[in-house]
């Protein structure tokens, strides 16, 4: 009954608030854009949970998990000293206090039960898949394309490292805040309230992972090339976000003073040599997104003897850039999507030295525009094939015209094609996830992929030593010394461990 027709009651009777769960749900659905938006988003959340759910039975792994969680005293108490330390100090080579606060909440809920930490990661990824769908609705041809792109993002095996590795939490959480910020900012006209919310989410993202410094450039390119605002106006609107991003970038760059872990053979290369290697690695990333295989926690990409591969890679990217330039007026979204991919990869291309050239987790955000372009191209191909079939068979032209050119039928054909690809990626994800079950499974698999890396032999030795298999651990260290050409830091670590373990 509406308020206008509600019968009068005794004035002395306290009125209860009219809380109707159905009405609240309806208001929320209307706010988000109706059931046609909410229902697919909920389906994506369920799909993600079903795909990655088995990970709640997995353990911690001895690859940063001890630093972030198991041995990290900061996250084990809400004492004021701990809260202040998390908020003000650089920890584990990063200033990312919200990431550590999220582990503090997890420890409060779950203690050291790893399944709880895995559950948080899974739920964050599920939320990100839904946010990707809502965001893509503004830029892709229709809801079906947006749904397929978001579903590919949700289940792709290259995201196993980001979702199943507990220490990769900062990438998931920062992506949540970045997507929320972009939802506020990527619109032709923004209200003051939307600007404030966008800035607030950006600050949260910056306090979670430094990759968020790419949000202001993404919005700037959107304003200039998609909305067609003047450059001066676009730069002015991103001035404050840009200052915040620069401030956090300076803080985090000063924290990158450790060279432990990872693969360091490339750190002595010049910027020009790094750029040549990057051109090849970027094509490797494209291949990993299209057809993922032999995924690994560590890679050993070639850094010398590339020769013709570099020129071929550069020529390929030149063709892509030429295509984007030719389509800049008719299809500016294409060039903008490519720019987003490059911007999201820029911090990990070793222009500012980091200890790994390639990682699966580097593709978490760049995969979003990639899958949007892939789904849109797939949609166009399905429609084109339907049209060509109708033209090819003249004797049944009328029948085929009605069957194949109908937009709904083309959409269903594309949806089925997209879902087939989703199922294929899901099966690959299910096959790869158990690698991350525990430290032993992780390093046993990795040592089959890249046995030539000293750090992999060291991690395998650490795992075996923790299991009480000291002699087997020593054998891996001796193999690393003899066959893996360890650098000075790794050699010192190996010799120290050999000295300690052989004494015992």
N, C-alpha and C positions, 0 to 999 in steps of 0.2 A: 504494500500500500504506500502510495506516495505521501510526502509530507503534507501536501495541500489537502488531502482527504483524510488524514489521520484524525481519529476522534479525540476530543479534548480529554485530558486526564486531570486528576487531582493535582493542584499546584504543589501540594506537600510531598507528592511522590517523586522521587529522584528519577530523572530520565536516564535511561541507559543508552549509550552511544549505539547508533544504528550500524553495527559492523556485520556486513554480509559478505562471507568469503566469496560467493559467486560474483557479487558486484565488484569486489576488489580485484578479482581475477579478470573480469571484463574490462575494468578500467586499465589494468596493466596491459592487457592484450591490445586495447585500443591505442594506448600510449606508444607501444612498440610497433604498431603498424597493422594490427589485425591478425586474425588466425592464419592468413596466407603467409605471414612472415613468422609468427611464433611457432606454428606447427612444424615447418621444415627445420627451424632452429632447434626445437626439442628433439626432432629425429636425429639431427647431427650430434647432439649431446649423447643420446642413447647409443648411437653408432660408435662414437669414440670410446665410451665406457665399455661397450661390449668388446671392442677390438683390443684395448689395452688393459682391461680388467684383470687378466691373469697375473699382471705384474705385482699385485698386492701380496702375492706369495713369495716374492723375491727378497733377497737379503741386501744388505749394504755391500758395496764393492770397494776394494782397496785402491780406489782411484779418485782421490779428493774427498770421498765420503767420510773418512776419519777426521780430516781437517774441518769440514763444514759441520758435521754432526757428532760422530761417535766420540771424538776426543775434544770437542769444542766446549769448554766450560762456560763460555758466554751465553750459550743457548739453553743452559740447564737450570737457570734460576731467573726470577723476575726481580732480583735484588737491584736497587737503584744503581749500584756500581756497574752491574752488567749492562743495564739499559743505557747508561751514559757511555760506556765503552763501545757498545754496538753503534750508537748514534754518532760518535765523534772520531773513532779510530779506523784506520785502514786495516782491513783484515784479509788475509789470503790474497794479497796483491790487488785488491779491489776496494773501492769505497762504495759499498752496496748495503746500507743498513737495513733496508726493507727486506732484502733477501734473508738476512740473518734473523730479523724479527719473525719472519714466516717460519723458520726452523724453531724458534723459541716457542711459538704457538703450537707447532707440531709436537715438540717435546713435552709441553704441558698436557696435551691430549693423549699422546701415545707412548711417552717415555722413549725407549730405544727399540720399539717395535717397528721394523722397517716398513711393514705394510701400510702403516698410517702415512708415512712420508710419500710412499708411492701413490697412495690414494689422492693426496693433495695434488701431486703432479698431474695425475690423470684428470682430475676435475678441472684444473687450470687449463689443460689442453682442450678439454671438452668445451669449456666456456669460450676459449679462443676460436674454436671452429664455428660456434654460433655467431660470434662477433664478426668473423670473416664473412659469413653469409650475409649478415645485415649490411655490412659495409659494401660488399660487392654489388648488392642490389642497386646501388647508385650509379654503377659504371658499366655493367655488362648488359647484353641485349635483353635478357629476360630472367625470371626466377629460376628456370630450369638450369640455365648456364651457371648462375650463382650457386645453386645447390650442388651441382656436380663439382664445381671448382672447390667449394668448401669441403665436400666429402673427400676429395682427393687429398686436400690438406689434412683432414682429420685422420686418415688411415695410412698415409704413405710411410713405407718402412724407413725412409731416411730420417724420420722424426723419432725413431725408437730411442736413439741416444738422448734426445732432448726430453722425452717423456719418462723413460724407464730409469735413466740415470738420475739418482736423487740430487747429486751435486749440480745438475743442469737446471735446477729450479729457477735461477735468476733469469734465464732466457724465457721461460714460460710466463713468469710473473710480470716481467717487463713488457712482454708482448701484450698481455692483458691490458695494461695501462696505456701502452702505445695505441692499440686498436681503439680503446675508449676515447683517447685524445683525438684520433683521426676521425672518429664518428662525429665529434663535436665540430671539428674544423673543416673537414672536406665537404663543404656545401657552398653553393654560390653566394649566399648571403648569410652572415653569421650575426646573431644577436649578442649583446654584451654578456648575457648569461652563458651562452655557448662558448664565447671566448674565455670566460673565467673558468668554466668547467674543463675546457680543453687544456688551458694552462695548468690547472690543478693536476689533471691526469699526467701531463708531461713531467711535472715535478716528481710525482710518484714513480714514474718510469725511470727517470734519471737517477733516483735514489735506489733503484733496483739493479740496473745494468746500464753501462755507458752507451750501448747501442742506440739508446733513445735519443742521442744527439742528432740522429738522422730525421727525426720528426719535423723540425722546422724547415729543412730543405725540401722535404716531400711536400709540405703544405705550400711552400713558396712556389715550387714548380706547378702545383695544381692551380694556384691563383693566376699565374702568368700564362700557362699554356692551355688550361682547360676552361677556366672562367674568363680569361682574357682581360684581367685587370692590368693596370700599368705596373711596370717594374718598381717604380718608386713607392706606390701604394702597397704593393705586395711585400717589399722589403721592410717598410715601416711597421706593417702588421706583425712581422716575425722578429722585430728587433729585441723585445724583452725575452721571448722564448729562446732566441739565438744567444743572448747573453748568458742565460741560465745554462744552456747546453755547453757553451764554451767554458764556463766556470767548472762544471762537473768534469768536463773533458780534461782540463788542466790538473785537477785533483787526481783523477785516475791515471793519467800518464805519469805523474810523479810516483805512483804506486807500483809501476811495472819495473821493479828493480830486482826481480828474482829470475833466475834462469833454470830453476829446478823443474824437472819433468819435461814432457814434450820432446820435440825433435829440433835440434839447434843447428844443424849443418848449414842452414841457409842464412844465418845471422851475419855472416861476414860478406855476403853478396852486396853488390851495389844496387841502388834503386832501379837502374835501367835493367839489370839482370832480373830483379824481382818482378818488374813489370812484364818482362818476356815470359817468365814462369807463370805469372798470373793469367796471361792470355790463354795459356794452355789449360790451366786448372779450371778456369771458368767454363771451358767446353766440357771438361770432366764433370763439373757440377750439372751441366745440362743433361749429360748422359745419365747421371745418377738419378735425376728427377724423372727422366723419361723411362728408364729401365734399370732400376736399382739392383745391383748384384755385387757380391764380394764386399759388402759394407763392413766397416771396421772402426774401432775406437781410435785407431791411429793409422795413418797412411805414410807412405814413403815416396812421394812424387819425385820424379827426376828433376835435378837442378842443373844438370850439365848434359852436353851431347844432344840437346833437343833439336838443333839445326832447323831442318825443314818444318818440323812441327810448329815452331814458333811463327814462321812466316805463314803457314797454313791457318793457324789460329787467328793471327792478326787479319788476314784476308777475310776470313769468315766473319769476324766482328765488324770489319769494314762494310761488308755486304749488309749486315743487320742494321748498322747505323745509317747506311744509305737508304734502306727501306723505310726506316723510321722518319728520315728527313723527307722522303717523297710523300709520305702519308701524313705529314705534320698538320695539314689543313683539313684533309678529309677524315682522318682518324688519329687525332692527337693523343687519344688514350694509349695507343700502342707505344709511342715513344715515351710517354710518361711512365707506363708500366716497366719498360726496360730501365728507365732512369731510377725507379724505385728499387729494382733488383740490384743495380750497381751500387746505389747509396747504402743499402742494407749490408752489402758485402764489403764496402770500402774499409770499415774498421778492422777487418780480418784479412786483408790482402797483403799484410806485412810491409806496408809503406811506413808504418810505425811498428818496429820489430816486436813480434810475439813468437812464442816457442813452437808453434805448429803452423804449417803451410795450409793444411787441409783438415777439416773436421765436418762430420755430418751435421752437427748442431749449428754450424754457420749458415745452413740453408733454411732454418726454421722460418724466418721472416721473408727472405727472398723467394721462397717457394710460393707465397701467396699470389703476387702478380704473375708468376710463371704459370700457375694452375689456372688463373683467370684467363690468360691468353690461350692456354692449351684448350680449355673448355670452350671458349668462344670459337677457336679455329675448328675444333671438332664439330661444333654445331653447324658451322658454315659448310663443312665437308659433307655432313649427312644431308643437309638440304640440297647441296649441289648434286650429290649422287642421285638423290630422289628425282631431281629435275632432269638429269641426263638419262636416267632409265626411262622416264616418261617420254622423252623425245626419241629414244633409240628404237623403241618397239612401236612402229607406226600402226600396226594392225590393232593394237589395244590402247591406242593413245587416249581415247576418251575415258576408258576405265582407269588407266594408270594416272591420268591427270587428276581425277577425283581422289585416288587413293594416296598418291605420293606428293602432290603439291599442297594438300590441305595442311595448314600450319600446325594444327593439333597433332596430326599423324607424324609430321616431321619432328615435332617436339618429342613425341613419344619414342620415335626411333632414336633420336639423340640421347634421350634419357636412358634407354636400354643400353646403348653403346657406352655411355658414361658409367653406368652402374656395373657393366662388365669390367671396365677398367678399375673401378673401385674394388670389386671383388678380387681381381688379380692382385692389386696392391695389398689388400687385407691379408690374403694368403701369404704373401711374402713377409709381411709384418709379423704374422703369427709364427712363421718359420724362423725369423731372426731374433725375436724377443728373448727366447730362452738363453741366448748367449749371455744376457745380462742378469741371469738368475743369481749368481754369486761371483766372487773373485776368481774361483777356480775355473768356472765355465767361461768367464770373460777372457782370461789370459790364455787358457788352453786353445780357444778359438783364434785369438789374436796372433798367437805365436805361429799358427798355421798360415795366417795371411801375410804377416811381415816379420818372419824370423830374423831378418837382418838388422832389426832395430835393437840397439842395446837397451833402451828403456823398457822394451817389451820383455826381454830376457830378465831384466832386473825385477820387474813387477811379477813375473812368473816365479822367480826365486823367492820373493817376499811371500807370495801366496803359499808356496810349498813349505817354507820355513814356519809360517804360522800354523800349518797343519802338522808340524812335527817331522816333516820329511827333509831334514837338514842336508843329507847327502845329495838328494836330488836337486835341492836348491843350489848347493855349491856347484854342481855340474852345469847348471844354467849360467851361473856367473862366469865359470871358466870358459864356457862356450862363447859368451859375450866378449871376453877379453881376446879370445883367439880369432873370432870370425866376424865380429860386428863393428870393428874400428871405432870403439867408443872415444868420445872427445875427453878432454882433461877432467871435466866435472864428473862424467859418468865413470871414468876410470878410477877416480878417487873414491866414488861411492862403492864401486865393485870391490876394490882392494880393501876398503874398510870393513865391508860386510864379510869378505872372505876371512880376514883376520879375526873378526869377532866370532864367526860361526865355527871356524876350525879349532879355536880354543875350547869351545864347548863340546 
